[in-house]
């Protein structure tokens, strides 16, 4: 929320003077603006942007506030996503890297190649499912905001389809590409999600654990809201389902550790490398 007492640097015009910050050279974004424009993968994965609820719950939304574990707020307009849409976005991100094109630059692929990256069958039904997902990703708008800055964006900026050849030219949002590809663990995210299979809650929990460096603690009711399952079940029922999925993930080595702390918190760690030991950020 903006305060009526907001300082001038919240976007109001400033009269040049000795205390006026110098404009960046050649109109480039300032360091603070670049910092805001650079997103962490937790904004996309540790939120209900790609909720657990399946296609039967899909609906059109306008300016829907989302739950996030980020300091930035996220507002969604479009047809609600699900975990399969996240699989499509991740597959496109992987293909953008192998294309050799720089982030934000359109790259060429085709429907069979994307289906292969996803591990989906090469049939008409799954091709239509893929195209429907691409249209949702291209159509949806996000408003990312903090107390000072805001901007609207899309996850997929453009999808050009050749209906005769089934070729695609795709432009991804460069912030999404940077957020996902700067991690050397991105291949493990793809591989492990494919092995998890059709288990939306397990995929969502795995993605959240992958996206947050080190170990973290979270209130169970907060975790339920972030997953998009608020109102679907009681917190106690959610805890039973979530811990069952976390146990299966841990058994397969896809999360390193989880435990209940007290009556209402979970402690989760994706990996236990040396750099993550002793790090536990509370998600409020």
C-alpha positions as CSV (number, residue, x, y, z in Angstrom):
1,X,0.0,0.0,0.0
2,X,1.2,3.5,-0.8
3,X,1.2,6.0,2.1
4,X,0.0,9.5,1.8
5,X,3.3,10.4,3.4
6,X,5.3,8.4,0.9
7,X,8.7,9.9,0.1
8,X,9.3,11.5,-3.2
9,X,11.4,8.6,-4.5
10,X,8.2,6.5,-4.6
11,X,7.6,7.9,-8.0
12,X,6.6,11.5,-7.6
13,X,8.3,14.2,-9.7
14,X,11.4,15.7,-8.0
15,X,12.8,19.1,-8.5
16,X,16.4,18.9,-9.4
17,X,18.7,19.9,-6.6
18,X,21.8,18.9,-4.7
19,X,20.1,15.8,-3.1
20,X,18.4,14.6,-6.3
21,X,19.9,11.2,-7.3
22,X,21.8,11.3,-10.6
23,X,19.9,9.5,-13.4
24,X,21.5,6.4,-14.7
25,X,23.5,6.9,-17.9
26,X,21.8,6.5,-21.2
27,X,18.4,5.9,-19.6
28,X,19.4,2.5,-18.2
29,X,17.5,1.2,-15.1
30,X,19.0,2.2,-11.8
31,X,20.6,-0.5,-9.5
32,X,17.4,-0.5,-7.4
33,X,15.2,-0.9,-10.5
34,X,17.3,-3.8,-11.8
35,X,17.1,-5.5,-8.4
36,X,13.3,-5.2,-8.5
37,X,13.1,-6.5,-12.1
38,X,15.3,-9.6,-11.3
39,X,13.0,-12.2,-9.8
40,X,13.8,-15.2,-7.7
41,X,12.4,-18.6,-8.7
42,X,10.6,-18.7,-5.3
43,X,8.2,-16.0,-6.6
44,X,7.0,-18.5,-9.2
45,X,7.4,-21.8,-7.3
46,X,6.7,-20.9,-3.7
47,X,3.3,-19.4,-4.4
48,X,-0.1,-20.4,-5.7
49,X,0.7,-19.1,-9.1
50,X,0.8,-22.8,-10.2
51,X,-1.6,-24.2,-7.5
52,X,-2.2,-27.9,-6.6
53,X,-5.9,-27.8,-7.6
54,X,-6.4,-29.4,-10.9
55,X,-8.1,-28.4,-14.2
56,X,-11.6,-28.9,-12.8
57,X,-10.9,-25.8,-10.6
58,X,-9.7,-23.7,-13.5
59,X,-11.3,-20.4,-13.9
60,X,-10.8,-17.0,-15.4
61,X,-9.6,-14.4,-12.9
62,X,-9.0,-10.6,-13.0
63,X,-6.6,-9.0,-10.6
64,X,-6.5,-12.0,-8.3
65,X,-4.1,-11.5,-5.4
66,X,-1.9,-14.6,-5.0
67,X,-0.2,-16.1,-2.0
68,X,3.6,-15.8,-2.2
69,X,6.6,-16.4,0.1
70,X,8.3,-13.4,-1.5
71,X,8.6,-9.9,-0.2
72,X,6.9,-8.9,-3.5
73,X,3.2,-9.2,-4.1
74,X,1.8,-11.0,-7.1
75,X,-1.6,-10.3,-8.8
76,X,-2.9,-12.6,-11.5
77,X,-5.2,-12.1,-14.5
78,X,-6.1,-14.9,-16.8
79,X,-7.1,-18.5,-16.7
80,X,-5.7,-20.2,-13.6
81,X,-2.7,-22.4,-14.1
82,X,-1.9,-25.8,-12.6
83,X,1.2,-27.9,-12.1
84,X,1.0,-29.2,-15.7
85,X,1.3,-25.6,-16.9
86,X,4.5,-25.3,-14.8
87,X,5.8,-28.4,-16.5
88,X,5.3,-26.8,-19.8
89,X,7.0,-23.6,-18.7
90,X,10.0,-25.6,-17.4
91,X,10.2,-27.6,-20.6
92,X,10.2,-24.4,-22.7
93,X,12.9,-22.9,-20.4
94,X,15.1,-26.0,-20.9
95,X,14.7,-25.9,-24.6
96,X,15.5,-22.2,-24.7
97,X,18.8,-23.0,-23.0
98,X,19.7,-25.7,-25.6
99,X,18.7,-23.3,-28.4
100,X,21.7,-21.1,-27.7
101,X,19.5,-17.9,-27.9
102,X,20.0,-15.3,-25.2
103,X,17.3,-14.7,-22.5
104,X,14.2,-13.0,-23.8
105,X,15.1,-13.7,-27.4
106,X,12.5,-15.9,-29.4
107,X,13.7,-19.4,-30.1
108,X,12.5,-22.1,-32.5
109,X,11.2,-25.4,-31.5
110,X,8.2,-27.7,-32.4
111,X,5.3,-29.5,-30.8
112,X,7.0,-33.0,-30.9
113,X,10.1,-31.6,-29.3
114,X,8.2,-29.9,-26.5
115,X,6.1,-33.1,-26.0
116,X,9.3,-35.1,-25.8
117,X,10.9,-32.7,-23.3
118,X,7.7,-33.1,-21.2
119,X,7.6,-36.9,-21.5
120,X,4.1,-36.7,-22.9
121,X,2.7,-39.0,-25.6
122,X,3.1,-37.8,-29.2
123,X,-0.6,-37.8,-30.0
124,X,-3.2,-35.3,-31.0
125,X,-4.8,-35.3,-27.5
126,X,-1.6,-34.3,-25.8
127,X,-0.6,-31.9,-28.6
128,X,-4.0,-30.1,-27.9
129,X,-3.3,-30.2,-24.2
130,X,0.1,-28.6,-24.8
131,X,-1.3,-25.9,-27.1
132,X,-4.0,-25.1,-24.5
133,X,-1.3,-24.7,-21.9
134,X,0.8,-22.5,-24.2
135,X,-2.2,-20.2,-24.8
136,X,-2.9,-19.9,-21.0
137,X,0.8,-19.0,-20.3
138,X,0.8,-16.5,-23.2
139,X,-2.5,-14.9,-22.2
140,X,-2.1,-14.5,-18.5
141,X,-0.8,-11.2,-17.0
142,X,1.0,-10.8,-13.7
143,X,1.4,-7.6,-11.7
144,X,4.5,-7.7,-9.6
145,X,4.7,-5.1,-6.9
146,X,6.5,-3.9,-3.8
147,X,5.9,-0.7,-1.8
148,X,8.0,1.3,-4.4
149,X,7.9,-0.3,-7.8
150,X,5.5,-2.3,-9.9
151,X,5.2,-3.7,-13.4
152,X,3.0,-6.0,-15.5
153,X,4.5,-8.9,-17.3
154,X,3.7,-12.4,-18.8
155,X,5.5,-15.6,-18.4
156,X,5.4,-16.4,-22.1
157,X,5.5,-13.2,-24.2
158,X,4.8,-14.8,-27.6
159,X,4.0,-18.1,-29.2
160,X,4.0,-18.3,-33.0
161,X,2.5,-21.6,-34.3
162,X,3.0,-22.9,-37.8
163,X,-0.2,-25.0,-38.2
164,X,1.2,-26.8,-41.2
165,X,4.5,-27.9,-39.8
166,X,3.7,-27.8,-36.0
167,X,6.7,-25.5,-35.6
168,X,6.8,-23.0,-32.8
169,X,8.6,-19.7,-32.2
170,X,8.5,-18.9,-28.5
171,X,9.6,-15.8,-26.5
172,X,9.9,-16.4,-22.7
173,X,10.0,-13.6,-20.2
174,X,13.7,-13.1,-19.5
175,X,13.2,-12.7,-15.7
176,X,11.7,-16.3,-15.7
177,X,14.7,-17.6,-17.7
178,X,17.2,-15.9,-15.4
179,X,15.5,-17.0,-12.3
180,X,15.4,-20.7,-13.3
181,X,18.5,-21.1,-15.3
182,X,21.0,-19.4,-13.0
183,X,20.7,-22.3,-10.7
184,X,23.0,-25.3,-11.4
185,X,20.2,-27.4,-9.9
186,X,17.8,-26.7,-12.8
187,X,18.4,-30.1,-14.5
188,X,17.6,-31.9,-11.2
189,X,14.3,-30.0,-11.0
190,X,13.3,-31.3,-14.4
191,X,14.5,-34.8,-13.8
192,X,12.9,-35.2,-10.4
193,X,9.6,-33.7,-11.4
194,X,9.3,-36.1,-14.3
195,X,10.0,-39.0,-12.0
196,X,7.4,-37.8,-9.5
197,X,4.8,-38.1,-12.2
198,X,1.1,-37.1,-11.9
199,X,1.2,-36.1,-8.2
200,X,0.4,-32.3,-8.1
201,X,0.9,-31.8,-4.4
202,X,4.2,-33.7,-4.4
203,X,5.4,-31.6,-7.4
204,X,4.3,-28.4,-5.7
205,X,6.1,-29.3,-2.4
206,X,9.2,-30.4,-4.3
207,X,9.3,-27.2,-6.4
208,X,9.0,-25.0,-3.3
209,X,11.8,-26.9,-1.5
210,X,13.9,-26.6,-4.7
211,X,13.3,-22.8,-5.0
212,X,14.2,-21.8,-1.4
213,X,17.9,-22.0,-0.6
214,X,18.8,-23.9,2.5
215,X,16.2,-25.2,5.0
216,X,13.1,-23.3,5.9
217,X,10.3,-23.4,8.4
218,X,6.7,-22.6,7.6
219,X,3.4,-22.6,9.4
220,X,1.2,-25.5,8.1
221,X,-1.8,-23.2,7.4
222,X,0.5,-20.9,5.5
223,X,1.9,-23.8,3.5
224,X,-1.7,-24.8,2.7
225,X,-2.5,-21.2,1.5
226,X,0.6,-21.1,-0.7
227,X,-0.3,-24.4,-2.3
228,X,-3.7,-23.2,-3.3
229,X,-5.5,-25.8,-1.2
230,X,-7.1,-23.4,1.3
231,X,-10.8,-24.2,1.5
232,X,-10.3,-27.7,-0.1
233,X,-9.7,-29.4,3.2
234,X,-9.0,-28.8,6.9
235,X,-5.4,-27.9,8.0
236,X,-5.2,-31.2,9.7
237,X,-6.1,-33.1,6.6
238,X,-3.7,-31.0,4.6
239,X,-0.9,-31.8,7.1
240,X,-1.6,-35.5,6.7
241,X,-1.5,-35.3,2.9
242,X,1.5,-33.0,2.8
243,X,3.6,-35.1,5.1
244,X,2.7,-38.3,3.2
245,X,4.0,-36.7,0.0
246,X,7.1,-35.3,1.7
247,X,7.9,-38.7,3.1
248,X,7.7,-40.2,-0.4
249,X,9.9,-37.4,-1.7
250,X,12.4,-38.0,1.1
251,X,12.4,-41.8,0.4
252,X,13.4,-41.1,-3.2
253,X,16.0,-38.5,-2.2
254,X,14.1,-35.6,-3.7
255,X,14.1,-33.7,-0.4
256,X,16.7,-34.2,2.2
257,X,14.8,-33.6,5.4
258,X,11.4,-32.7,6.8
259,X,10.0,-32.7,10.3
260,X,7.2,-31.2,12.3
261,X,8.2,-28.6,14.8
262,X,5.7,-28.0,17.6
263,X,2.0,-28.1,16.8
264,X,1.9,-26.0,13.7
265,X,5.2,-25.8,11.8
266,X,7.1,-27.9,9.3
267,X,10.9,-27.7,8.7
268,X,11.9,-28.7,5.1
269,X,15.2,-28.9,3.3
270,X,15.8,-29.8,-0.3
271,X,19.5,-30.5,0.1
272,X,21.8,-30.6,3.1
273,X,25.0,-29.4,1.5
274,X,27.5,-27.6,3.7
275,X,26.3,-24.1,2.5
276,X,22.7,-24.9,3.7
277,X,23.5,-26.2,7.2
278,X,22.2,-23.9,9.9
279,X,20.1,-21.8,7.5
280,X,16.4,-21.8,8.3
281,X,14.3,-18.9,7.2
282,X,10.8,-18.5,8.6
283,X,8.1,-17.9,6.0
284,X,5.5,-15.7,7.7
